[in-house]
Amino acid sequence: MAEDETGQEPTSPQDARLTSLEERLKRAEQVEVARKPVDSAKGIRSAGWMVAQNLIGMPAGGFLIGFLLDKLLGTAPWIALALMFVGFAGAVWDLMKKQGSDGPQGK
């Protein structure tokens, strides 16, 4: 019979050890799924952290960048305030986008 470059027959039957291993892996995966229930609270907590990070981080980042620009240009506090509000608007927009909301017209 023709052999491929590894020296094995290309149409060799599947090894019994490999079949046994696949069956044991499937059983172990089923046991693991049954043992570890889905934690729905974990998803809620991560969504809460995402909201907090966006609503605090983006305006704070905008304020920080604006503060540095104000110091550089001598226009305190106007750029800092403007970028803080832009950061807040960006955070709200990002959260709406992540939640799949289309706004008031989307139904």
C-alpha positions, 0 to 999 in steps of 0.5 A: 500500500502507498504510504505518506511522508510520515510513513503511515497509511493515509486511510488507517482506521482510528486508534482505539485509544484515541476513540476511548480518549474522546469518549472520556473527554466528552463525559468529563465535559458533561460532568463539568457543565453539570457541576458548575452552574451558570452564574448569572450574577457574574454577568450583571456585575461585569455589566455594572463595572462596565457602566461605572468605568465608562461613566467615571473614566471617560469624563475624568479622562476628558477633564484630565486632558482638558486640564493639561491643555488649559495649563498649556494654553492658559484658558482654564477651566474652559477646555477641561469643562468642555472635554469633561462633558464630551467624555460624559456624552461619549460614555453615554453613547458607548453604553447605548451602543453596547446595550443595543439601544437605538434611542427613542425612535428604536422600538 
